[in-house]
Amino acid sequence: MKWFNNIETLEELRKLYRKLAMENHPDKGGQVKDMQEINNEYELLSKNLINGNANFSEGRKFYEHEISKNMKVKIDEILNLTGIDIEIMGSWIWVTGNTRPNKEELKTAGFKFSGNKIAWYWHGDEYFKRNGKTMSLEDIRKLFGSEEINKKNQKPKNPFLGV
């Protein structure tokens, strides 16, 4: 493999994919050919890691395949938005920062707004809260871990001009 060497877990694979996507996505100045290679290798290795895990039931394998595929798609859809911060917590994508100018793009990409957290989120499955406890983003970070996708070199959109 050209892009993914010595990857042993889905978590390592997903983390490296997000890093490579930030560096090589055509919207970030990367080459289309490189991004296609990264996507193809990601899909192949993802399938191998999921199918080769003896601890996963068939239902879990299906779930992991869907999450791998859908997270990649969702990150690609919002990667070019400016003025936002993207953070992965478990199998959820959270978006904060200057999101107002990107509201319609986030809605179109399937993200929902959490008024309590003042953040947009995406999760691949239907989510049913099992308890009445409200968690802050910091609580979620502590529980599931967190990885920020670095977009600090981007200029935020001007909310008054729409650019």
ZAKE-518750 format. One record per atom (N, C-alpha, C): x, y, z; residue in one letter; residue number from 1. Coordinates in nm, 3 decimals. Layout:
<nutis>
- X | Y | Z | A | NUM
...
</nutis>
This chain:
<nutis>
- 0.084 | -0.118 | 0.000 | M | 1
- 0.000 | 0.000 | 0.000 | M | 1
- 0.089 | 0.124 | 0.000 | M | 1
- 0.041 | 0.224 | -0.070 | K | 2
- 0.117 | 0.348 | -0.082 | K | 2
- 0.089 | 0.444 | 0.035 | K | 2
- -0.036 | 0.449 | 0.081 | W | 3
- -0.075 | 0.550 | 0.178 | W | 3
- -0.094 | 0.497 | 0.320 | W | 3
- -0.133 | 0.372 | 0.334 | F | 4
- -0.167 | 0.316 | 0.465 | F | 4
- -0.076 | 0.197 | 0.495 | F | 4
- 0.032 | 0.222 | 0.565 | N | 5
- 0.125 | 0.115 | 0.602 | N | 5
- 0.122 | 0.093 | 0.753 | N | 5
- 0.135 | -0.033 | 0.793 | N | 6
- 0.142 | -0.071 | 0.934 | N | 6
- 0.017 | -0.031 | 1.013 | N | 6
- -0.098 | -0.033 | 0.949 | I | 7
- -0.224 | -0.003 | 1.017 | I | 7
- -0.280 | -0.134 | 1.070 | I | 7
- -0.314 | -0.135 | 1.199 | E | 8
- -0.364 | -0.258 | 1.260 | E | 8
- -0.507 | -0.249 | 1.312 | E | 8
- -0.557 | -0.127 | 1.332 | T | 9
- -0.692 | -0.113 | 1.386 | T | 9
- -0.774 | -0.016 | 1.301 | T | 9
- -0.906 | -0.027 | 1.315 | L | 10
- -0.996 | 0.067 | 1.247 | L | 10
- -0.973 | 0.209 | 1.294 | L | 10
- -0.948 | 0.225 | 1.422 | E | 11
- -0.923 | 0.359 | 1.477 | E | 11
- -0.800 | 0.422 | 1.412 | E | 11
- -0.691 | 0.347 | 1.400 | E | 12
- -0.570 | 0.397 | 1.334 | E | 12
- -0.600 | 0.433 | 1.189 | E | 12
- -0.674 | 0.346 | 1.120 | L | 13
- -0.707 | 0.368 | 0.980 | L | 13
- -0.789 | 0.496 | 0.963 | L | 13
- -0.892 | 0.512 | 1.043 | R | 14
- -0.979 | 0.629 | 1.032 | R | 14
- -0.903 | 0.758 | 1.065 | R | 14
- -0.817 | 0.751 | 1.164 | K | 15
- -0.739 | 0.869 | 1.202 | K | 15
- -0.644 | 0.909 | 1.089 | K | 15
- -0.575 | 0.813 | 1.031 | L | 16
- -0.482 | 0.844 | 0.922 | L | 16
- -0.558 | 0.891 | 0.799 | L | 16
- -0.675 | 0.832 | 0.773 | Y | 17
- -0.755 | 0.877 | 0.658 | Y | 17
- -0.789 | 1.026 | 0.672 | Y | 17
- -0.835 | 1.066 | 0.790 | R | 18
- -0.873 | 1.206 | 0.810 | R | 18
- -0.752 | 1.298 | 0.787 | R | 18
- -0.637 | 1.256 | 0.835 | K | 19
- -0.514 | 1.336 | 0.815 | K | 19
- -0.480 | 1.346 | 0.667 | K | 19
- -0.482 | 1.232 | 0.598 | L | 20
- -0.449 | 1.231 | 0.455 | L | 20
- -0.550 | 1.311 | 0.373 | L | 20
- -0.677 | 1.303 | 0.411 | A | 21
- -0.780 | 1.379 | 0.340 | A | 21
- -0.756 | 1.529 | 0.355 | A | 21
- -0.718 | 1.573 | 0.473 | M | 22
- -0.690 | 1.715 | 0.495 | M | 22
- -0.571 | 1.761 | 0.411 | M | 22
- -0.474 | 1.675 | 0.394 | E | 23
- -0.352 | 1.712 | 0.320 | E | 23
- -0.368 | 1.697 | 0.169 | E | 23
- -0.451 | 1.605 | 0.123 | N | 24
- -0.453 | 1.569 | -0.019 | N | 24
- -0.584 | 1.593 | -0.092 | N | 24
- -0.685 | 1.641 | -0.024 | H | 25
- -0.814 | 1.663 | -0.088 | H | 25
- -0.799 | 1.771 | -0.196 | H | 25
- -0.859 | 1.752 | -0.313 | P | 26
- -0.849 | 1.853 | -0.419 | P | 26
- -0.895 | 1.993 | -0.378 | P | 26
- -0.992 | 2.002 | -0.288 | D | 27
- -1.036 | 2.132 | -0.239 | D | 27
- -0.930 | 2.201 | -0.154 | D | 27
- -0.831 | 2.124 | -0.110 | K | 28
- -0.722 | 2.177 | -0.029 | K | 28
- -0.593 | 2.191 | -0.110 | K | 28
- -0.605 | 2.178 | -0.242 | G | 29
- -0.488 | 2.192 | -0.329 | G | 29
- -0.421 | 2.060 | -0.364 | G | 29
- -0.479 | 1.948 | -0.321 | G | 30
- -0.424 | 1.817 | -0.352 | G | 30
- -0.463 | 1.771 | -0.491 | G | 30
- -0.407 | 1.659 | -0.530 | Q | 31
- -0.433 | 1.601 | -0.662 | Q | 31
- -0.550 | 1.503 | -0.655 | Q | 31
- -0.635 | 1.507 | -0.756 | V | 32
- -0.750 | 1.416 | -0.764 | V | 32
- -0.703 | 1.271 | -0.763 | V | 32
- -0.599 | 1.242 | -0.838 | K | 33
- -0.545 | 1.106 | -0.847 | K | 33
- -0.502 | 1.054 | -0.710 | K | 33
- -0.433 | 1.139 | -0.633 | D | 34
- -0.389 | 1.097 | -0.499 | D | 34
- -0.509 | 1.069 | -0.409 | D | 34
- -0.609 | 1.154 | -0.415 | M | 35
- -0.726 | 1.134 | -0.329 | M | 35
- -0.801 | 1.008 | -0.369 | M | 35
- -0.807 | 0.979 | -0.497 | Q | 36
- -0.871 | 0.855 | -0.542 | Q | 36
- -0.794 | 0.733 | -0.491 | Q | 36
- -0.662 | 0.739 | -0.494 | E | 37
- -0.580 | 0.628 | -0.442 | E | 37
- -0.603 | 0.611 | -0.292 | E | 37
- -0.605 | 0.722 | -0.220 | I | 38
- -0.628 | 0.718 | -0.075 | I | 38
- -0.765 | 0.656 | -0.046 | I | 38
- -0.868 | 0.699 | -0.118 | N | 39
- -1.003 | 0.645 | -0.097 | N | 39
- -1.008 | 0.495 | -0.127 | N | 39
- -0.946 | 0.453 | -0.235 | N | 40
- -0.947 | 0.311 | -0.272 | N | 40
- -0.875 | 0.226 | -0.168 | N | 40
- -0.758 | 0.272 | -0.124 | E | 41
- -0.684 | 0.197 | -0.021 | E | 41
- -0.761 | 0.193 | 0.110 | E | 41
- -0.822 | 0.306 | 0.146 | Y | 42
- -0.901 | 0.313 | 0.269 | Y | 42
- -1.014 | 0.210 | 0.266 | Y | 42
- -1.087 | 0.207 | 0.157 | E | 43
- -1.200 | 0.114 | 0.147 | E | 43
- -1.153 | -0.031 | 0.155 | E | 43
- -1.046 | -0.064 | 0.085 | L | 44
- -0.993 | -0.201 | 0.087 | L | 44
- -0.947 | -0.241 | 0.227 | L | 44
- -0.865 | -0.156 | 0.288 | L | 45
- -0.812 | -0.189 | 0.421 | L | 45
- -0.924 | -0.190 | 0.525 | L | 45
- -1.020 | -0.100 | 0.513 | S | 46
- -1.133 | -0.098 | 0.605 | S | 46
- -1.209 | -0.231 | 0.600 | S | 46
- -1.238 | -0.277 | 0.480 | K | 47
- -1.307 | -0.406 | 0.464 | K | 47
- -1.226 | -0.519 | 0.526 | K | 47
- -1.096 | -0.520 | 0.499 | N | 48
- -1.010 | -0.627 | 0.553 | N | 48
- -1.006 | -0.625 | 0.705 | N | 48
- -0.993 | -0.507 | 0.765 | L | 49
- -0.986 | -0.498 | 0.911 | L | 49
- -1.118 | -0.538 | 0.975 | L | 49
- -1.228 | -0.500 | 0.914 | I | 50
- -1.359 | -0.534 | 0.971 | I | 50
- -1.388 | -0.682 | 0.954 | I | 50
- -1.373 | -0.732 | 0.833 | N | 51
- -1.405 | -0.873 | 0.807 | N | 51
- -1.309 | -0.968 | 0.879 | N | 51
- -1.186 | -0.924 | 0.903 | G | 52
- -1.087 | -1.010 | 0.969 | G | 52
- -1.094 | -1.008 | 1.120 | G | 52
- -1.183 | -0.928 | 1.177 | N | 53
- -1.193 | -0.919 | 1.322 | N | 53
- -1.288 | -1.027 | 1.374 | N | 53
- -1.231 | -1.126 | 1.439 | A | 54
- -1.309 | -1.239 | 1.490 | A | 54
- -1.403 | -1.197 | 1.604 | A | 54
- -1.377 | -1.085 | 1.667 | N | 55
- -1.461 | -1.039 | 1.779 | N | 55
- -1.587 | -0.968 | 1.733 | N | 55
- -1.597 | -0.938 | 1.604 | F | 56
- -1.714 | -0.867 | 1.552 | F | 56
- -1.820 | -0.965 | 1.506 | F | 56
- -1.944 | -0.944 | 1.550 | S | 57
- -2.057 | -1.021 | 1.499 | S | 57
- -2.086 | -0.973 | 1.357 | S | 57
- -2.171 | -1.043 | 1.286 | E | 58
- -2.208 | -1.000 | 1.150 | E | 58
- -2.276 | -0.863 | 1.154 | E | 58
- -2.358 | -0.840 | 1.255 | G | 59
- -2.423 | -0.710 | 1.268 | G | 59
- -2.322 | -0.600 | 1.294 | G | 59
- -2.224 | -0.626 | 1.378 | R | 60
- -2.119 | -0.527 | 1.407 | R | 60
- -2.035 | -0.501 | 1.282 | R | 60
- -2.007 | -0.606 | 1.205 | K | 61
- -1.930 | -0.588 | 1.082 | K | 61
- -2.005 | -0.496 | 0.985 | K | 61
- -2.134 | -0.520 | 0.972 | F | 62
- -2.215 | -0.435 | 0.885 | F | 62
- -2.211 | -0.290 | 0.935 | F | 62
- -2.230 | -0.271 | 1.064 | Y | 63
- -2.228 | -0.137 | 1.124 | Y | 63
- -2.094 | -0.068 | 1.098 | Y | 63
- -1.984 | -0.138 | 1.121 | E | 64
- -1.851 | -0.078 | 1.101 | E | 64
- -1.827 | -0.042 | 0.955 | E | 64
- -1.872 | -0.127 | 0.864 | H | 65
- -1.859 | -0.095 | 0.721 | H | 65
- -1.934 | 0.035 | 0.689 | H | 65
- -2.055 | 0.046 | 0.738 | E | 66
- -2.136 | 0.164 | 0.712 | E | 66
- -2.074 | 0.290 | 0.773 | E | 66
- -2.027 | 0.279 | 0.897 | I | 67
- -1.965 | 0.395 | 0.963 | I | 67
- -1.840 | 0.437 | 0.887 | I | 67
- -1.755 | 0.343 | 0.848 | S | 68
- -1.633 | 0.376 | 0.774 | S | 68
- -1.667 | 0.450 | 0.646 | S | 68
- -1.762 | 0.397 | 0.572 | K | 69
- -1.800 | 0.457 | 0.445 | K | 69
- -1.864 | 0.593 | 0.465 | K | 69
- -1.957 | 0.602 | 0.556 | N | 70
- -2.033 | 0.725 | 0.575 | N | 70
- -1.950 | 0.837 | 0.638 | N | 70
- -1.861 | 0.804 | 0.731 | M | 71
- -1.777 | 0.908 | 0.791 | M | 71
- -1.687 | 0.969 | 0.684 | M | 71
- -1.633 | 0.886 | 0.597 | K | 72
- -1.546 | 0.935 | 0.490 | K | 72
- -1.624 | 1.031 | 0.401 | K | 72
- -1.744 | 0.993 | 0.364 | V | 73
- -1.828 | 1.076 | 0.279 | V | 73
- -1.860 | 1.209 | 0.348 | V | 73
- -1.899 | 1.204 | 0.474 | K | 74
- -1.938 | 1.326 | 0.546 | K | 74
- -1.820 | 1.421 | 0.563 | K | 74
- -1.705 | 1.368 | 0.595 | I | 75
- -1.586 | 1.454 | 0.609 | I | 75
- -1.555 | 1.520 | 0.475 | I | 75
- -1.561 | 1.443 | 0.368 | D | 76
- -1.535 | 1.500 | 0.234 | D | 76
- -1.634 | 1.610 | 0.201 | D | 76
- -1.760 | 1.596 | 0.242 | E | 77
- -1.863 | 1.694 | 0.211 | E | 77
- -1.841 | 1.828 | 0.280 | E | 77
- -1.782 | 1.828 | 0.399 | I | 78
- -1.767 | 1.954 | 0.473 | I | 78
- -1.623 | 2.002 | 0.481 | I | 78
- -1.531 | 1.929 | 0.427 | L | 79
- -1.389 | 1.962 | 0.438 | L | 79
- -1.357 | 2.099 | 0.380 | L | 79
- -1.429 | 2.141 | 0.278 | N | 80
- -1.399 | 2.268 | 0.213 | N | 80
- -1.467 | 2.388 | 0.278 | N | 80
- -1.551 | 2.367 | 0.379 | L | 81
- -1.617 | 2.478 | 0.446 | L | 81
- -1.516 | 2.555 | 0.530 | L | 81
- -1.524 | 2.686 | 0.527 | T | 82
- -1.428 | 2.767 | 0.600 | T | 82
- -1.489 | 2.821 | 0.729 | T | 82
- -1.400 | 2.849 | 0.824 | G | 83
- -1.443 | 2.908 | 0.950 | G | 83
- -1.500 | 2.810 | 1.049 | G | 83
- -1.492 | 2.682 | 1.021 | I | 84
- -1.549 | 2.582 | 1.112 | I | 84
- -1.438 | 2.494 | 1.169 | I | 84
- -1.468 | 2.432 | 1.280 | D | 85
- -1.380 | 2.334 | 1.342 | D | 85
- -1.452 | 2.200 | 1.338 | D | 85
- -1.381 | 2.098 | 1.291 | I | 86
- -1.437 | 1.964 | 1.281 | I | 86
- -1.369 | 1.876 | 1.384 | I | 86
- -1.449 | 1.802 | 1.458 | E | 87
- -1.395 | 1.717 | 1.564 | E | 87
- -1.466 | 1.582 | 1.559 | E | 87
- -1.389 | 1.476 | 1.566 | I | 88
- -1.443 | 1.340 | 1.568 | I | 88
- -1.441 | 1.291 | 1.712 | I | 88
- -1.556 | 1.248 | 1.760 | M | 89
- -1.568 | 1.190 | 1.894 | M | 89
- -1.641 | 1.058 | 1.881 | M | 89
- -1.568 | 0.950 | 1.896 | G | 90
- -1.627 | 0.819 | 1.873 | G | 90
- -1.669 | 0.807 | 1.727 | G | 90
- -1.793 | 0.774 | 1.702 | S | 91
- -1.842 | 0.764 | 1.564 | S | 91
- -1.930 | 0.884 | 1.528 | S | 91
- -1.908 | 0.995 | 1.598 | W | 92
- -1.983 | 1.118 | 1.574 | W | 92
- -1.887 | 1.223 | 1.518 | W | 92
- -1.939 | 1.308 | 1.430 | I | 93
- -1.865 | 1.423 | 1.381 | I | 93
- -1.933 | 1.547 | 1.439 | I | 93
- -1.857 | 1.633 | 1.507 | W | 94
- -1.908 | 1.756 | 1.564 | W | 94
- -1.845 | 1.874 | 1.494 | W | 94
- -1.924 | 1.977 | 1.465 | V | 95
- -1.876 | 2.096 | 1.395 | V | 95
- -1.910 | 2.219 | 1.478 | V | 95
- -1.807 | 2.298 | 1.508 | T | 96
- -1.824 | 2.421 | 1.584 | T | 96
- -1.754 | 2.534 | 1.508 | T | 96
- -1.745 | 2.650 | 1.571 | G | 97
- -1.679 | 2.764 | 1.508 | G | 97
- -1.783 | 2.857 | 1.447 | G | 97
- -1.745 | 2.923 | 1.340 | N | 98
- -1.835 | 3.017 | 1.273 | N | 98
- -1.923 | 2.939 | 1.175 | N | 98
- -2.021 | 2.869 | 1.230 | T | 99
- -2.104 | 2.779 | 1.148 | T | 99
- -2.219 | 2.848 | 1.077 | T | 99
- -2.257 | 2.966 | 1.122 | R | 100
- -2.375 | 3.033 | 1.064 | R | 100
- -2.365 | 3.048 | 0.912 | R | 100
- -2.251 | 3.093 | 0.856 | P | 101
- -2.243 | 3.107 | 0.710 | P | 101
- -2.249 | 2.972 | 0.637 | P | 101
- -2.226 | 2.862 | 0.711 | N | 102
- -2.224 | 2.729 | 0.652 | N | 102
- -2.350 | 2.649 | 0.685 | N | 102
- -2.449 | 2.714 | 0.741 | K | 103
- -2.570 | 2.646 | 0.789 | K | 103
- -2.635 | 2.559 | 0.681 | K | 103
- -2.658 | 2.614 | 0.564 | E | 104
- -2.727 | 2.539 | 0.459 | E | 104
- -2.643 | 2.422 | 0.409 | E | 104
- -2.512 | 2.443 | 0.397 | E | 105
- -2.425 | 2.333 | 0.353 | E | 105
- -2.423 | 2.220 | 0.455 | E | 105
- -2.422 | 2.254 | 0.584 | L | 106
- -2.424 | 2.152 | 0.689 | L | 106
- -2.556 | 2.076 | 0.687 | L | 106
- -2.667 | 2.148 | 0.671 | K | 107
- -2.798 | 2.081 | 0.662 | K | 107
- -2.802 | 1.986 | 0.543 | K | 107
- -2.755 | 2.035 | 0.429 | T | 108
- -2.756 | 1.954 | 0.307 | T | 108
- -2.672 | 1.828 | 0.325 | T | 108
- -2.562 | 1.839 | 0.401 | A | 109
- -2.475 | 1.724 | 0.425 | A | 109
- -2.532 | 1.629 | 0.530 | A | 109
- -2.647 | 1.662 | 0.588 | G | 110
- -2.711 | 1.572 | 0.684 | G | 110
- -2.675 | 1.598 | 0.829 | G | 110
- -2.612 | 1.712 | 0.858 | F | 111
- -2.579 | 1.746 | 0.996 | F | 111
- -2.701 | 1.808 | 1.063 | F | 111
- -2.708 | 1.792 | 1.195 | K | 112
- -2.816 | 1.848 | 1.274 | K | 112
- -2.755 | 1.942 | 1.377 | K | 112
- -2.834 | 2.040 | 1.420 | F | 113
- -2.784 | 2.138 | 1.516 | F | 113
- -2.830 | 2.100 | 1.657 | F | 113
- -2.736 | 2.104 | 1.750 | S | 114
- -2.767 | 2.084 | 1.891 | S | 114
- -2.763 | 2.219 | 1.961 | S | 114
- -2.879 | 2.270 | 1.997 | G | 115
- -2.886 | 2.398 | 2.065 | G | 115
- -2.819 | 2.397 | 2.201 | G | 115
- -2.827 | 2.284 | 2.271 | N | 116
- -2.764 | 2.273 | 2.403 | N | 116
- -2.612 | 2.286 | 2.394 | N | 116
- -2.555 | 2.232 | 2.289 | K | 117
- -2.409 | 2.232 | 2.275 | K | 117
- -2.360 | 2.342 | 2.181 | K | 117
- -2.454 | 2.409 | 2.116 | I | 118
- -2.423 | 2.511 | 2.016 | I | 118
- -2.322 | 2.455 | 1.917 | I | 118
- -2.357 | 2.341 | 1.860 | A | 119
- -2.269 | 2.271 | 1.765 | A | 119
- -2.354 | 2.187 | 1.671 | A | 119
- -2.302 | 2.163 | 1.553 | W | 120
- -2.364 | 2.073 | 1.456 | W | 120
- -2.305 | 1.935 | 1.475 | W | 120
- -2.384 | 1.831 | 1.448 | Y | 121
- -2.334 | 1.695 | 1.464 | Y | 121
- -2.388 | 1.604 | 1.354 | Y | 121
- -2.314 | 1.495 | 1.332 | W | 122
- -2.358 | 1.390 | 1.241 | W | 122
- -2.323 | 1.257 | 1.306 | W | 122
- -2.416 | 1.166 | 1.298 | H | 123
- -2.395 | 1.028 | 1.343 | H | 123
- -2.464 | 0.938 | 1.242 | H | 123
- -2.400 | 0.828 | 1.208 | G | 124
- -2.447 | 0.742 | 1.100 | G | 124
- -2.575 | 0.666 | 1.126 | G | 124
- -2.610 | 0.644 | 1.249 | D | 125
- -2.729 | 0.566 | 1.283 | D | 125
- -2.833 | 0.654 | 1.349 | D | 125
- -2.954 | 0.600 | 1.357 | E | 126
- -3.054 | 0.664 | 1.441 | E | 126
- -3.002 | 0.657 | 1.584 | E | 126
- -3.018 | 0.762 | 1.655 | Y | 127
- -2.969 | 0.766 | 1.793 | Y | 127
- -3.087 | 0.783 | 1.887 | Y | 127
- -3.094 | 0.695 | 1.983 | F | 128
- -3.198 | 0.704 | 2.084 | F | 128
- -3.131 | 0.719 | 2.219 | F | 128
- -3.153 | 0.832 | 2.282 | K | 129
- -3.095 | 0.858 | 2.412 | K | 129
- -3.160 | 0.764 | 2.514 | K | 129
- -3.076 | 0.697 | 2.590 | R | 130
- -3.127 | 0.596 | 2.682 | R | 130
- -3.144 | 0.647 | 2.825 | R | 130
- -3.091 | 0.766 | 2.851 | N | 131
- -3.111 | 0.820 | 2.985 | N | 131
- -3.141 | 0.969 | 2.974 | N | 131
- -3.175 | 1.030 | 3.083 | G | 132
- -3.210 | 1.170 | 3.083 | G | 132
- -3.092 | 1.263 | 3.100 | G | 132
- -2.972 | 1.207 | 3.111 | K | 133
- -2.853 | 1.288 | 3.137 | K | 133
- -2.813 | 1.368 | 3.014 | K | 133
- -2.787 | 1.497 | 3.034 | T | 134
- -2.738 | 1.582 | 2.928 | T | 134
- -2.587 | 1.595 | 2.943 | T | 134
- -2.516 | 1.569 | 2.834 | M | 135
- -2.370 | 1.576 | 2.838 | M | 135
- -2.322 | 1.697 | 2.759 | M | 135
- -2.219 | 1.761 | 2.810 | S | 136
- -2.155 | 1.870 | 2.737 | S | 136
- -2.058 | 1.810 | 2.636 | S | 136
- -2.010 | 1.893 | 2.545 | L | 137
- -1.909 | 1.844 | 2.451 | L | 137
- -1.784 | 1.797 | 2.526 | L | 137
- -1.750 | 1.864 | 2.633 | E | 138
- -1.633 | 1.822 | 2.712 | E | 138
- -1.656 | 1.684 | 2.773 | E | 138
- -1.777 | 1.659 | 2.823 | D | 139
- -1.810 | 1.526 | 2.877 | D | 139
- -1.797 | 1.419 | 2.769 | D | 139
- -1.844 | 1.451 | 2.649 | I | 140
- -1.838 | 1.356 | 2.537 | I | 140
- -1.692 | 1.330 | 2.500 | I | 140
- -1.610 | 1.436 | 2.498 | R | 141
- -1.466 | 1.420 | 2.469 | R | 141
- -1.401 | 1.325 | 2.569 | R | 141
- -1.433 | 1.342 | 2.696 | K | 142
- -1.374 | 1.257 | 2.800 | K | 142
- -1.418 | 1.112 | 2.784 | K | 142
- -1.543 | 1.092 | 2.747 | L | 143
- -1.597 | 0.957 | 2.737 | L | 143
- -1.548 | 0.883 | 2.613 | L | 143
- -1.547 | 0.950 | 2.497 | F | 144
- -1.517 | 0.882 | 2.371 | F | 144
- -1.382 | 0.918 | 2.311 | F | 144
- -1.315 | 1.018 | 2.367 | G | 145
- -1.193 | 1.066 | 2.303 | G | 145
- -1.229 | 1.165 | 2.193 | G | 145
- -1.129 | 1.232 | 2.142 | S | 146
- -1.154 | 1.337 | 2.045 | S | 146
- -1.035 | 1.353 | 1.952 | S | 146
- -1.067 | 1.384 | 1.828 | E | 147
- -0.963 | 1.418 | 1.732 | E | 147
- -1.011 | 1.537 | 1.650 | E | 147
- -0.933 | 1.644 | 1.654 | E | 148
- -0.968 | 1.762 | 1.576 | E | 148
- -0.909 | 1.751 | 1.438 | E | 148
- -0.984 | 1.796 | 1.340 | I | 149
- -0.933 | 1.805 | 1.204 | I | 149
- -0.887 | 1.949 | 1.188 | I | 149
- -0.759 | 1.968 | 1.165 | N | 150
- -0.697 | 2.100 | 1.165 | N | 150
- -0.736 | 2.178 | 1.040 | N | 150
- -0.805 | 2.288 | 1.063 | K | 151
- -0.846 | 2.376 | 0.952 | K | 151
- -0.807 | 2.520 | 0.986 | K | 151
- -0.710 | 2.539 | 1.071 | K | 152
- -0.678 | 2.671 | 1.123 | K | 152
- -0.623 | 2.768 | 1.018 | K | 152
- -0.573 | 2.720 | 0.906 | N | 153
- -0.517 | 2.807 | 0.805 | N | 153
- -0.622 | 2.868 | 0.713 | N | 153
- -0.747 | 2.838 | 0.737 | Q | 154
- -0.853 | 2.888 | 0.650 | Q | 154
- -0.909 | 3.019 | 0.703 | Q | 154
- -0.949 | 3.105 | 0.613 | K | 155
- -1.016 | 3.229 | 0.651 | K | 155
- -1.164 | 3.199 | 0.668 | K | 155
- -1.227 | 3.254 | 0.775 | P | 156
- -1.370 | 3.231 | 0.791 | P | 156
- -1.449 | 3.309 | 0.686 | P | 156
- -1.567 | 3.258 | 0.655 | K | 157
- -1.656 | 3.328 | 0.564 | K | 157
- -1.703 | 3.457 | 0.630 | K | 157
- -1.727 | 3.559 | 0.549 | N | 158
- -1.784 | 3.682 | 0.599 | N | 158
- -1.936 | 3.661 | 0.606 | N | 158
- -1.994 | 3.663 | 0.726 | P | 159
- -2.136 | 3.633 | 0.738 | P | 159
- -2.226 | 3.736 | 0.669 | P | 159
- -2.173 | 3.855 | 0.643 | F | 160
- -2.254 | 3.959 | 0.581 | F | 160
- -2.249 | 3.952 | 0.428 | F | 160
- -2.138 | 3.901 | 0.374 | L | 161
- -2.124 | 3.893 | 0.228 | L | 161
- -2.155 | 3.754 | 0.175 | L | 161
- -2.156 | 3.654 | 0.266 | G | 162
- -2.181 | 3.516 | 0.223 | G | 162
- -2.061 | 3.454 | 0.154 | G | 162
- -1.941 | 3.510 | 0.175 | V | 163
- -1.818 | 3.454 | 0.117 | V | 163
- -1.713 | 3.433 | 0.221 | V | 163
</nutis>
